[in-house]
Amino acid sequence: MASVLQTLHSYNQSLSPNSPSSLKLSNEFYRSPTIQPQTSSISRRRATMAGLSTVLLVREVILNPKVASAFDFRLVAPDQTPEEAESVIRGHVRDLLQVKALIDSESWEAAQKDLRKSSGKLKQDIYTIIQAKPGGERPQLRKLYSILFNNVTKLDYAARSKDMTRVLECYQSIVVTLDDILSRL
């Protein structure tokens, strides 16, 4: 209460025209209060660690083929030799061609899943074998590799839209390209 009375008394004096302290008092009233910065309870180190762990977990979920049931992004299986790839390639080709039964029964989702699973393994095997070939043979094999897996992708999209004629066209193109690739390996 005493401070309020003192402020009022100072104010009354500042209103008088011949008061020498009027400028001084006006500066007192217009002085802005000092703002104290709030200290955060989270340190920079903790915030950085939280951000990094979030990024790593999200990356793991997005790139994990088991979760996404999508194409496998790895091109070469770790420690796979060309001989090992050649020994299992026929089985992966057979798995890819068995998608035809699912296409004929119009089990679109199952066909897409099997197509993605078998094509990922086949892609690794063919790429490993191509890398082991002499430089002169690689360009033609890479072109066939590209044609094959572009048709696999087109077949996947056609199965998604349930377009039977487009699915059969892509499947036939896959069969022809696989025959050509296997004859050159």
Backbone as ProteinMPNN parsed JSONL, in Angstrom:
{"seq_chain_A": "MASVLQTLHSYNQSLSPNSPSSLKLSNEFYRSPTIQPQTSSISRRRATMAGLSTVLLVREVILNPKVASAFDFRLVAPDQTPEEAESVIRGHVRDLLQVKALIDSESWEAAQKDLRKSSGKLKQDIYTIIQAKPGGERPQLRKLYSILFNNVTKLDYAARSKDMTRVLECYQSIVVTLDDILSRL", "coords_chain_A": {"N_chain_A": [[0.825, -1.19, 0.0], [1.956, 1.165, 0.751], [3.81, 1.56, -1.282], [2.159, 2.053, -3.439], [0.981, 4.477, -2.71], [3.241, 6.055, -2.704], [3.925, 5.97, -5.405], [1.69, 7.231, -6.519], [2.008, 9.769, -5.356], [4.414, 10.532, -6.563], [3.53, 10.604, -9.162], [1.644, 12.654, -9.094], [3.321, 14.786, -8.611], [4.74, 14.806, -10.965], [2.891, 15.724, -12.718], [2.69, 18.391, -12.287], [3.483, 21.507, -13.805], [5.926, 22.819, -13.368], [7.647, 20.948, -12.334], [10.751, 19.496, -11.81], [11.351, 16.813, -12.055], [9.811, 15.511, -13.93], [10.485, 14.341, -16.423], [12.194, 12.36, -15.627], [10.521, 10.752, -14.085], [8.659, 9.906, -15.98], [10.197, 8.195, -17.503], [10.525, 6.205, -15.681], [7.982, 5.054, -15.538], [7.623, 4.038, -18.086], [9.499, 2.13, -18.382], [10.468, -1.029, -19.43], [9.75, -4.233, -18.129], [12.287, -6.526, -17.163], [12.831, -9.464, -18.907], [13.19, -12.675, -17.954], [14.977, -15.326, -19.296], [13.575, -18.518, -19.836], [14.702, -21.461, -18.453], [15.367, -24.494, -19.989], [14.269, -27.782, -19.283], [15.272, -29.84, -20.678], [18.231, -30.922, -21.956], [20.551, -30.01, -24.58], [21.941, -32.202, -25.48], [20.321, -34.37, -24.763], [18.053, -33.804, -26.296], [19.114, -34.016, -28.88], [19.842, -36.717, -28.933], [17.314, -37.884, -28.664], [16.128, -37.042, -31.054], [17.806, -38.276, -32.974], [17.418, -40.997, -32.373], [14.743, -41.26, -33.023], [14.802, -40.803, -35.789], [16.358, -42.983, -36.613], [14.729, -45.15, -35.857], [12.46, -44.719, -37.447], [13.615, -44.964, -39.972], [14.295, -47.669, -39.873], [11.772, -48.891, -39.818], [10.671, -48.073, -42.251], [12.431, -49.087, -44.222], [12.483, -51.793, -43.763], [11.863, -54.807, -45.169], [10.156, -56.785, -44.229], [8.224, -55.527, -42.75], [7.148, -53.648, -44.548], [6.528, -55.198, -46.727], [7.528, -54.979, -49.307], [9.48, -54.34, -52.308], [12.799, -55.612, -52.217], [15.577, -53.665, -51.408], [18.249, -54.232, -51.495], [20.95, -55.092, -53.598], [23.016, -56.946, -53.937], [23.551, -59.933, -52.307], [25.008, -60.264, -49.105], [28.269, -61.56, -49.022], [27.792, -63.444, -51.046], [28.676, -65.664, -53.499], [29.324, -65.865, -57.055], [28.991, -68.512, -57.869], [27.34, -69.618, -55.903], [25.07, -68.054, -56.375], [24.424, -68.908, -58.96], [23.727, -71.519, -58.411], [21.3, -71.35, -57.037], [19.632, -69.875, -58.612], [17.881, -71.028, -60.48], [15.836, -72.113, -58.909], [14.735, -69.75, -57.854], [13.808, -68.576, -60.168], [11.857, -70.423, -60.856], [10.119, -70.024, -58.684], [9.285, -67.418, -59.237], [7.935, -67.812, -61.652], [5.825, -69.374, -60.812], [3.916, -67.676, -59.966], [2.023, -67.409, -61.827], [-0.087, -69.236, -61.422], [-1.457, -68.052, -59.303], [-2.227, -65.716, -60.541], [-3.961, -66.672, -62.506], [-6.008, -67.624, -60.894], [-6.927, -65.281, -59.997], [-6.07, -64.191, -57.567], [-5.129, -61.543, -56.461], [-3.751, -60.023, -54.452], [-2.203, -61.99, -53.136], [-0.703, -62.83, -55.316], [0.766, -60.52, -55.838], [2.292, -60.35, -53.465], [3.835, -62.755, -53.558], [5.151, -62.318, -55.962], [6.734, -60.07, -55.375], [8.345, -61.111, -53.341], [9.727, -63.313, -54.561], [10.907, -62.052, -56.76], [12.675, -60.266, -55.61], [14.701, -61.903, -54.519], [15.599, -63.169, -56.84], [16.537, -60.993, -58.251], [18.794, -60.235, -56.761], [20.417, -62.5, -57.191], [20.799, -62.553, -60.021], [22.058, -60.096, -60.409], [24.442, -60.476, -58.971], [25.638, -62.476, -60.507], [25.929, -61.144, -62.971], [27.79, -59.175, -62.262], [30.049, -60.727, -61.973], [30.684, -61.486, -64.513], [32.661, -61.082, -67.558], [33.709, -57.823, -68.774], [32.796, -57.271, -71.411], [30.458, -58.745, -71.778], [28.629, -57.735, -70.003], [27.016, -55.311, -70.64], [24.832, -56.146, -72.349], [23.609, -58.068, -70.727], [22.883, -56.458, -68.556], [20.99, -54.835, -69.759], [18.978, -56.682, -70.384], [18.397, -57.456, -67.777], [17.35, -55.076, -66.779], [15.064, -54.811, -68.415], [13.67, -57.114, -67.631], [13.083, -56.647, -64.84], [11.724, -54.264, -64.971], [9.426, -55.11, -66.225], [8.481, -56.806, -64.24], [7.796, -54.933, -62.297], [5.805, -53.551, -63.706], [3.949, -55.634, -63.95], [3.262, -55.938, -61.28], [1.949, -53.485, -60.778], [-0.158, -53.763, -62.631], [-1.466, -55.965, -61.542], [-2.306, -54.831, -59.205], [-4.227, -53.068, -60.12], [-5.927, -54.894, -61.152], [-6.016, -55.652, -63.839], [-6.405, -57.882, -66.13], [-5.596, -58.446, -68.816], [-3.336, -56.811, -69.181], [-1.723, -57.835, -67.144], [-1.245, -60.437, -68.081], [0.166, -59.855, -70.438], [2.501, -58.672, -69.376], [3.467, -60.804, -67.858], [4.012, -62.699, -69.857], [6.067, -61.353, -71.2], [7.979, -61.35, -69.191], [8.564, -64.096, -69.012], [9.751, -64.578, -71.545], [11.985, -62.882, -71.412], [13.334, -63.959, -69.201], [14.025, -66.488, -70.23], [15.851, -65.685, -72.18], [17.827, -64.448, -70.625], [18.683, -66.606, -68.978], [19.764, -68.289, -70.909], [22.061, -66.937, -71.592], [23.554, -66.904, -69.322]], "CA_chain_A": [[0.0, 0.0, 0.0], [2.845, 2.323, 0.836], [4.423, 1.774, -2.584], [1.138, 2.637, -4.3], [0.877, 5.881, -2.331], [4.458, 6.728, -3.146], [3.813, 6.093, -6.847], [0.711, 8.279, -6.782], [2.616, 11.04, -4.98], [5.368, 10.846, -7.629], [2.747, 10.9, -10.347], [1.076, 13.999, -8.912], [4.395, 15.764, -8.77], [5.142, 14.862, -12.372], [1.879, 16.463, -13.455], [2.866, 19.845, -12.115], [4.272, 21.963, -14.928], [7.269, 23.255, -13.014], [8.337, 19.877, -11.633], [11.961, 19.121, -12.536], [11.525, 15.362, -12.186], [8.78, 14.933, -14.792], [11.087, 13.447, -17.422], [12.741, 11.207, -14.924], [9.415, 9.915, -13.663], [8.049, 9.273, -17.131], [11.048, 7.072, -17.868], [10.263, 5.143, -14.714], [6.734, 4.384, -15.861], [7.708, 3.353, -19.372], [10.565, 1.143, -18.36], [9.914, -2.375, -19.622], [10.297, -5.185, -17.159], [13.269, -7.438, -17.737], [12.292, -10.815, -19.088], [14.173, -13.699, -17.654], [14.795, -16.495, -20.169], [13.235, -19.742, -19.124], [15.674, -22.526, -18.682], [14.707, -25.719, -20.402], [14.642, -28.941, -18.474], [15.888, -30.809, -21.588], [19.514, -30.433, -22.44], [20.768, -30.185, -26.013], [22.401, -33.568, -25.718], [19.159, -35.254, -24.705], [17.206, -33.524, -27.455], [19.79, -34.578, -30.045], [19.713, -38.18, -28.858], [15.92, -38.23, -28.938], [15.918, -36.85, -32.484], [18.514, -39.317, -33.718], [16.776, -42.296, -32.179], [13.509, -41.241, -33.799], [15.162, -40.961, -37.201], [16.811, -44.364, -36.832], [13.583, -46.053, -35.766], [11.633, -44.517, -38.629], [14.335, -45.567, -41.092], [14.191, -49.121, -39.733], [10.419, -49.3, -40.173], [10.423, -47.825, -43.675], [13.268, -49.912, -45.092], [12.405, -53.196, -43.4], [10.951, -55.439, -46.119], [9.161, -57.599, -43.538], [7.14, -54.633, -42.344], [6.541, -52.99, -45.699], [6.191, -56.194, -47.736], [7.824, -54.307, -50.56], [10.667, -54.829, -52.989], [14.023, -55.563, -51.427], [16.448, -52.677, -52.011], [19.623, -54.712, -51.614], [21.219, -55.668, -54.919], [23.901, -58.088, -53.809], [23.487, -60.545, -50.987], [26.34, -60.234, -48.501], [29.109, -62.763, -49.115], [27.281, -64.416, -52.005], [29.576, -65.842, -54.639], [28.585, -66.146, -58.295], [28.644, -69.937, -57.915], [26.155, -69.792, -55.054], [23.946, -67.438, -57.074], [24.048, -69.782, -60.079], [23.115, -72.751, -57.902], [19.936, -71.123, -56.535], [18.858, -69.021, -59.516], [16.794, -71.81, -61.111], [14.736, -72.193, -57.931], [14.084, -68.442, -57.763], [13.068, -68.401, -61.429], [10.669, -71.269, -60.728], [9.218, -69.337, -57.755], [8.708, -66.27, -59.94], [6.989, -68.28, -62.666], [4.663, -69.967, -60.144], [2.938, -66.609, -59.724], [0.993, -67.582, -62.861], [-1.25, -69.919, -60.834], [-2.198, -67.059, -58.521], [-2.819, -64.775, -61.495], [-5.106, -67.356, -63.13], [-7.102, -67.702, -59.917], [-7.222, -63.879, -59.674], [-5.69, -63.869, -56.185], [-4.251, -60.423, -56.786], [-2.853, -59.663, -53.341], [-1.244, -63.086, -52.954], [0.195, -62.793, -56.473], [1.69, -59.403, -55.628], [3.231, -60.711, -52.391], [4.781, -63.761, -54.053], [5.946, -61.677, -57.0], [7.732, -59.224, -54.713], [9.283, -61.96, -52.595], [10.588, -64.092, -55.457], [11.687, -61.18, -57.639], [13.776, -59.691, -54.834], [15.788, -62.887, -54.444], [16.108, -63.357, -58.199], [17.268, -59.769, -58.593], [20.116, -60.353, -56.125], [21.193, -63.553, -57.846], [21.191, -62.143, -61.375], [23.018, -58.998, -60.297], [25.713, -61.066, -58.547], [26.207, -63.183, -61.655], [26.333, -60.123, -63.957], [29.006, -58.519, -61.768], [31.178, -61.64, -62.127], [30.934, -61.698, -65.945], [33.632, -60.166, -68.177], [33.168, -56.513, -69.128], [32.138, -57.259, -72.716], [29.143, -59.378, -71.715], [27.763, -57.051, -69.04], [25.982, -54.374, -71.116], [23.632, -56.836, -72.823], [22.944, -58.676, -69.57], [22.259, -55.379, -67.767], [19.799, -54.4, -70.489], [17.952, -57.708, -70.139], [18.078, -57.335, -66.346], [16.473, -53.911, -66.669], [13.786, -55.155, -69.052], [12.998, -58.1, -66.786], [12.53, -56.109, -63.594], [10.707, -53.266, -65.32], [8.192, -55.87, -66.457], [7.999, -57.27, -62.933], [7.129, -53.775, -61.686], [4.559, -53.326, -64.453], [3.027, -56.696, -63.575], [2.793, -55.613, -59.93], [0.945, -52.419, -60.914], [-1.323, -54.302, -63.325], [-2.185, -56.808, -60.582], [-2.953, -53.919, -58.251], [-5.436, -52.531, -60.76], [-6.691, -56.074, -61.559], [-6.125, -55.614, -65.304], [-5.957, -59.225, -66.527], [-4.881, -58.444, -70.091], [-2.009, -56.214, -68.947], [-0.979, -58.794, -66.317], [-0.798, -61.537, -68.945], [1.209, -59.321, -71.321], [3.735, -58.515, -68.591], [3.942, -62.14, -67.487], [4.617, -63.303, -71.055], [7.336, -60.657, -71.426], [8.901, -61.843, -68.158], [8.978, -65.448, -69.403], [10.66, -64.469, -72.688], [13.23, -62.262, -70.949], [14.021, -64.937, -68.348], [14.643, -67.485, -71.108], [17.009, -65.048, -72.826], [18.878, -64.255, -69.601], [19.245, -67.899, -68.556], [20.582, -68.853, -71.988], [23.337, -66.209, -71.627], [24.319, -67.122, -68.081]], "C_chain_A": [[0.868, 1.252, 0.0], [3.482, 2.6, -0.516], [3.434, 2.4, -3.555], [1.001, 4.126, -4.008], [2.088, 6.666, -2.8], [4.426, 6.948, -4.658], [2.827, 7.19, -7.22], [1.29, 9.656, -6.465], [3.621, 11.48, -6.051], [4.63, 11.249, -8.896], [2.168, 12.308, -10.272], [2.156, 15.064, -9.089], [4.803, 15.88, -10.23], [4.135, 15.623, -13.211], [2.039, 17.973, -13.325], [3.818, 20.347, -13.189], [5.69, 22.37, -14.569], [8.029, 22.218, -12.207], [9.559, 19.456, -12.434], [12.096, 17.62, -12.776], [10.517, 14.73, -13.131], [9.365, 14.001, -15.851], [11.609, 12.181, -16.783], [11.641, 10.232, -14.54], [8.781, 9.203, -14.859], [8.89, 8.101, -17.625], [10.831, 5.899, -16.931], [9.023, 4.357, -15.089], [6.824, 3.583, -17.156], [8.825, 2.323, -19.453], [9.95, -0.252, -18.498], [10.543, -3.323, -18.609], [11.292, -6.106, -17.855], [12.673, -8.839, -17.776], [13.423, -11.791, -18.861], [13.947, -14.877, -18.588], [14.513, -17.732, -19.336], [14.276, -20.8, -19.447], [14.918, -23.8, -18.978], [15.183, -26.873, -19.534], [15.307, -30.015, -19.34], [17.185, -30.206, -22.117], [19.621, -30.673, -23.951], [21.164, -31.616, -26.337], [21.223, -34.541, -25.722], [18.245, -35.047, -25.905], [17.814, -34.113, -28.726], [19.648, -36.092, -30.063], [18.287, -38.62, -29.162], [15.628, -38.101, -30.433], [16.577, -37.93, -33.312], [17.851, -40.68, -33.572], [15.463, -42.366, -32.945], [13.796, -41.473, -35.271], [15.572, -42.404, -37.492], [15.656, -45.349, -36.775], [12.682, -45.927, -36.986], [12.299, -45.15, -39.845], [14.201, -47.09, -41.055], [12.816, -49.615, -40.167], [10.181, -49.152, -41.671], [11.19, -48.801, -44.558], [13.23, -51.399, -44.758], [11.413, -53.899, -44.331], [9.903, -56.314, -45.445], [7.956, -56.748, -43.149], [6.401, -54.096, -43.559], [6.028, -53.979, -46.735], [6.395, -55.611, -49.127], [9.059, -54.924, -51.196], [11.879, -54.678, -52.088], [15.011, -54.658, -52.129], [17.896, -53.141, -52.131], [19.821, -55.346, -52.979], [22.081, -56.914, -54.833], [23.774, -58.631, -52.392], [24.89, -60.54, -50.389], [27.027, -61.592, -48.611], [28.549, -63.831, -50.047], [28.244, -64.477, -53.188], [28.738, -66.088, -55.894], [28.17, -67.619, -58.41], [27.408, -70.228, -57.073], [24.918, -69.219, -55.736], [23.475, -68.322, -58.228], [23.354, -71.053, -59.592], [21.668, -72.549, -57.443], [19.058, -70.339, -57.513], [17.691, -69.768, -60.16], [15.589, -71.938, -60.173], [13.998, -70.863, -57.812], [13.308, -68.113, -59.03], [11.771, -69.2, -61.355], [9.648, -70.603, -59.793], [8.534, -68.149, -58.428], [7.651, -66.726, -60.943], [5.754, -68.935, -62.052], [3.604, -68.93, -59.771], [1.77, -66.745, -60.711], [-0.257, -68.255, -62.301], [-2.102, -68.942, -60.021], [-2.875, -66.034, -59.429], [-4.06, -65.396, -62.134], [-6.293, -67.457, -62.18], [-7.55, -66.313, -59.449], [-7.076, -63.577, -58.177], [-4.662, -62.75, -56.257], [-3.267, -60.094, -55.676], [-1.799, -60.74, -53.094], [-0.23, -63.111, -54.105], [1.223, -61.672, -56.307], [2.724, -59.741, -54.565], [4.281, -61.698, -52.879], [5.694, -63.18, -55.126], [7.059, -60.843, -56.371], [8.79, -60.058, -54.002], [10.253, -62.679, -53.538], [11.437, -63.19, -56.349], [12.844, -60.53, -56.896], [14.97, -60.63, -54.763], [16.436, -63.099, -55.818], [16.955, -62.16, -58.631], [18.679, -59.804, -58.014], [20.987, -61.359, -56.861], [21.688, -63.117, -59.228], [22.237, -61.035, -61.309], [24.398, -59.529, -59.893], [26.404, -61.757, -59.719], [26.696, -62.188, -62.708], [27.64, -59.457, -63.534], [30.242, -59.4, -61.955], [31.537, -61.884, -63.598], [31.997, -60.737, -66.452], [32.939, -58.89, -68.673], [32.426, -56.465, -70.448], [30.731, -57.828, -72.701], [28.145, -58.595, -70.855], [26.696, -56.142, -69.642], [24.697, -55.062, -71.583], [22.873, -57.484, -71.663], [22.253, -57.619, -68.701], [20.988, -54.882, -68.442], [18.664, -55.401, -70.272], [17.472, -57.681, -68.683], [17.083, -56.195, -66.143], [15.094, -54.205, -67.26], [12.99, -56.102, -68.167], [12.336, -57.441, -65.583], [11.62, -54.902, -63.816], [9.371, -53.95, -65.59], [7.619, -56.437, -65.168], [7.248, -56.134, -62.238], [5.808, -53.484, -62.383], [3.507, -54.381, -64.112], [2.44, -56.426, -62.192], [1.705, -54.532, -59.999], [-0.325, -52.916, -61.609], [-2.139, -55.201, -62.397], [-2.901, -55.949, -59.547], [-4.251, -53.368, -58.83], [-6.342, -53.645, -61.308], [-7.005, -56.07, -63.059], [-5.537, -56.915, -65.858], [-5.179, -59.217, -67.836], [-3.472, -57.878, -69.929], [-1.133, -57.157, -68.117], [-0.429, -59.915, -67.183], [0.283, -61.082, -69.926], [2.545, -59.219, -70.581], [4.319, -59.878, -68.22], [4.626, -62.806, -68.684], [5.965, -62.658, -71.358], [8.392, -61.105, -70.418], [9.435, -63.218, -68.537], [10.001, -65.393, -70.537], [12.016, -63.911, -72.244], [14.02, -63.214, -70.058], [14.707, -66.014, -69.189], [15.911, -66.926, -71.747], [18.154, -64.883, -71.827], [19.517, -65.58, -69.228], [20.093, -68.542, -69.651], [21.956, -68.171, -72.056], [24.173, -66.414, -70.361], [24.972, -68.473, -68.157]], "O_chain_A": [[0.561, 2.25, -0.652], [3.679, 3.762, -0.871], [3.827, 3.196, -4.409], [0.914, 4.942, -4.926], [1.966, 7.809, -3.242], [4.853, 7.997, -5.14], [3.086, 7.985, -8.123], [1.084, 10.605, -7.221], [3.676, 12.658, -6.406], [5.071, 12.143, -9.618], [2.194, 13.058, -11.247], [1.902, 16.125, -9.66], [5.178, 16.963, -10.679], [4.468, 16.114, -14.289], [1.568, 18.731, -14.173], [4.837, 19.714, -13.467], [6.58, 22.269, -15.412], [8.956, 22.562, -11.474], [9.437, 19.097, -13.605], [12.885, 17.203, -13.624], [10.378, 13.507, -13.134], [8.773, 12.961, -16.139], [11.481, 11.084, -17.326], [11.813, 9.019, -14.657], [8.41, 8.033, -14.762], [8.342, 7.114, -18.116], [10.94, 4.741, -17.333], [9.004, 3.131, -14.974], [6.162, 2.555, -17.296], [9.049, 1.722, -20.504], [9.024, -0.605, -17.768], [11.725, -3.214, -18.284], [11.126, -6.42, -19.034], [12.094, -9.32, -16.803], [14.471, -11.726, -19.503], [12.829, -15.384, -18.669], [15.12, -17.961, -18.29], [14.663, -20.983, -20.601], [13.948, -24.138, -18.299], [16.339, -26.929, -19.113], [15.846, -30.989, -18.813], [17.197, -29.101, -22.659], [18.858, -31.456, -24.516], [20.758, -32.166, -27.361], [21.138, -35.424, -26.575], [17.724, -36.011, -26.466], [17.09, -34.655, -29.561], [19.364, -36.678, -31.108], [18.079, -39.623, -29.846], [14.956, -38.955, -31.012], [15.976, -38.448, -34.253], [17.739, -41.429, -34.542], [15.106, -43.424, -33.462], [13.107, -42.255, -35.926], [15.173, -42.973, -38.508], [15.608, -46.29, -37.568], [12.193, -46.933, -37.501], [11.635, -45.795, -40.656], [14.015, -47.724, -42.093], [12.711, -50.655, -40.818], [9.557, -50.014, -42.289], [10.646, -49.293, -45.547], [13.897, -52.189, -45.425], [10.22, -53.601, -44.276], [8.853, -56.566, -46.036], [6.814, -57.202, -43.214], [5.171, -54.091, -43.594], [5.172, -53.625, -47.546], [5.541, -55.738, -50.004], [9.612, -55.901, -50.692], [11.974, -53.737, -51.299], [15.274, -54.84, -53.318], [18.691, -52.492, -52.811], [18.945, -56.063, -53.462], [21.878, -57.853, -55.603], [23.875, -57.892, -51.413], [25.863, -60.789, -51.102], [26.433, -62.631, -48.326], [28.814, -65.016, -49.846], [28.574, -63.456, -53.792], [27.574, -66.477, -55.798], [27.124, -67.931, -58.979], [26.534, -70.992, -57.483], [23.844, -69.818, -55.687], [22.273, -68.47, -58.451], [22.494, -71.598, -60.283], [20.887, -73.5, -57.462], [17.866, -70.16, -57.263], [16.623, -69.189, -60.361], [14.444, -71.875, -60.622], [12.774, -70.844, -57.683], [12.272, -67.451, -58.976], [10.712, -68.71, -61.746], [8.45, -70.615, -60.075], [7.346, -67.906, -58.214], [6.597, -66.102, -61.07], [4.726, -69.038, -62.722], [2.518, -69.285, -59.312], [0.67, -66.254, -60.455], [-1.372, -67.883, -62.666], [-3.331, -69.008, -60.055], [-3.962, -65.545, -59.123], [-5.086, -64.732, -62.286], [-7.446, -67.385, -62.606], [-8.441, -66.19, -58.608], [-7.852, -62.813, -57.604], [-3.462, -62.991, -56.127], [-2.078, -59.906, -55.934], [-0.631, -60.426, -52.869], [0.952, -63.379, -53.893], [2.404, -61.855, -56.601], [3.908, -59.451, -54.739], [5.475, -61.508, -52.646], [6.877, -63.515, -55.188], [8.208, -60.915, -56.806], [9.98, -59.748, -54.055], [11.465, -62.649, -53.326], [12.577, -63.535, -56.661], [13.889, -60.27, -57.492], [16.114, -60.206, -54.927], [17.657, -63.194, -55.937], [17.974, -62.321, -59.303], [19.643, -59.449, -58.692], [22.161, -61.097, -57.123], [22.861, -63.295, -59.558], [23.198, -61.044, -62.078], [25.413, -59.073, -60.421], [27.616, -61.631, -59.895], [27.771, -62.375, -63.277], [28.504, -59.205, -64.374], [31.354, -58.889, -62.08], [32.597, -62.439, -63.885], [32.217, -59.687, -65.849], [31.74, -58.887, -68.952], [31.495, -55.673, -70.588], [29.896, -57.439, -73.518], [26.936, -58.789, -70.983], [25.551, -56.192, -69.192], [23.599, -54.615, -71.253], [21.644, -57.452, -71.624], [21.166, -57.858, -68.175], [20.016, -54.545, -67.766], [17.527, -55.011, -70.008], [16.287, -57.862, -68.405], [16.096, -56.34, -65.422], [14.075, -53.874, -66.655], [11.787, -55.923, -67.974], [11.15, -57.657, -65.334], [10.829, -54.557, -62.939], [8.314, -53.432, -65.229], [6.401, -56.537, -65.021], [6.185, -56.353, -61.658], [4.805, -53.203, -61.727], [2.321, -54.069, -63.997], [1.254, -56.659, -61.961], [0.664, -54.654, -59.354], [-1.433, -52.54, -61.229], [-3.368, -55.201, -62.458], [-3.979, -56.307, -59.072], [-5.246, -53.218, -58.121], [-7.403, -53.364, -61.865], [-8.101, -56.433, -63.485], [-4.324, -57.032, -66.033], [-4.18, -59.928, -67.948], [-2.519, -58.419, -70.489], [0.069, -57.263, -68.365], [0.73, -60.302, -67.035], [1.213, -61.835, -70.215], [3.585, -59.629, -71.097], [5.534, -60.072, -68.268], [5.692, -63.405, -68.541], [6.908, -63.353, -71.734], [9.569, -61.225, -70.76], [10.63, -63.478, -68.398], [11.012, -66.093, -70.489], [13.064, -64.411, -72.652], [15.246, -63.271, -70.15], [15.836, -66.406, -68.897], [16.923, -67.62, -71.841], [19.312, -65.149, -72.15], [20.742, -65.686, -69.165], [21.042, -69.265, -69.349], [22.915, -68.777, -72.534], [25.369, -66.122, -70.349], [25.668, -68.876, -67.226]]}, "name": "protein", "num_of_chains": 1, "seq": "MASVLQTLHSYNQSLSPNSPSSLKLSNEFYRSPTIQPQTSSISRRRATMAGLSTVLLVREVILNPKVASAFDFRLVAPDQTPEEAESVIRGHVRDLLQVKALIDSESWEAAQKDLRKSSGKLKQDIYTIIQAKPGGERPQLRKLYSILFNNVTKLDYAARSKDMTRVLECYQSIVVTLDDILSRL"}
